[in-house]
Amino acid sequence: MAIIAKKIEDKKEKIKIDISSSIIEEMNEYMKWAEISDINYFFEESLTFIFNSDRDWKKYKKNINKNQSKMVKEN
């Protein structure tokens, strides 16, 4: 068995977004400062941080999962 697990590639989807030019300027500054060259990585990491940090979102997801578990048990 390999010590290092094979990297699993997630399915990627293209999106188109419109962002304020001031936000783009700051994003570019941040990416340069943080030495991040891949904008896809930047967005994925940023969104992951938001999802993991937002208490209301985590509470909402927990309730959704709890409700789905109840529905499965009832059927």
N, C-alpha and C positions, 0 to 999 in steps of 0.2 A: 504494500500500500504506500502511495506517495505521501511524503511529509507535507508537501505543499499542495493544496487543493487546486484543481483546475479552475481558472477564472470563468465564471458563468456570465455570458453576455446577455444583458437584458434586451428585450425587444425595444427598438428605438422608433420614435415617431417624430415627424417634422411638424413644427408649428410655426405660425407667423404671428408676430406680436408687434404692436406699436407702443413705443416707450418714449417718454419725454426726453428731449435732447439733453436736459440737465442731468437726468438719471443715467443716460448713456455715458456722458462725460465722466461722472463720478465712478461708474462701473469700470470704465476703461482705466481710470486712475488707480482704482483699487486693484484691478487685475495686474496692472504693471507693478504696483507696490508689492503685491503678494506673489509676484512672479508666476502668475497663472496665464497660460497661453491658450487654453482650450475653453471657449465660451460655453460649450455644452457642459463641461465639468463644473464651471462656475455656477450655472443655473441649477444643475442637479444638486450640488452641495448646498447652495443657498436655500432651495426649497426643502431639502432634507432637514436643514437646521430649523427652518420655520415649523415644519410638521412635528419635529421632536421637542420644540420649545414652547409651543402654544398650548397652554393648559386647557383652554376651552375646547380646542380641536381634539386633544387627547381624550377629554371627557366625552365629547360627542362620539368619537370613534369607539370608545369603550361601551357606551350605551347602545350603539348600533350593533356591535358584536354580541352584546348580551341579549338584545332582542332577537337577533338572528339565531342564537343558540336556543332560546326558548321556543322559537317557531319550529326548529328541527326536532326538538324533544317532543313537542306536541304532535308531530306528524308521525 
